[in-house]
Amino acid sequence: MQIEIVHPKLAYSIKEACLASSLGKTTIYAHITAGHLRAVRIGGRTVIPADSLHALINGEGCKSAANAQ
């Protein structure tokens, strides 16, 4: 029997964030622009840290989003 270890997601792509939150792409980008959601560029890819997406969904402000811009 093989045991599979599942690691929690550290970050979501824009597409994954849309699927996980049931929000549209335009809404996700609007929250990034407004500073409510933190986005990080890694190479040519934009990812959203999981804690930032969870904070948005839970109605908490993303304090680190304002600092990142």
DANORKA-V713533 format. One record per backbone hydrogen bond with DSSP energy under -1.0 kcal/mol. CO is the residue of the C=O (numbers start at 0). NH is the residue of the N-H. Records with the same first field share a line. If there is no record, write none. Layout:
CO=NH / NH
//
This chain:
9=49
11=47
12=16
13=17
14=18
15=19
16=20
17=21
23=27
24=28
25=29
26=30
27=31
28=32
29=33
30=35 / 36
39=46
41=44
44=41
46=39
47=11
48=52
49=53
50=54
51=55
52=56
53=57
54=59
55=58
60=62
61=64
63=67
//
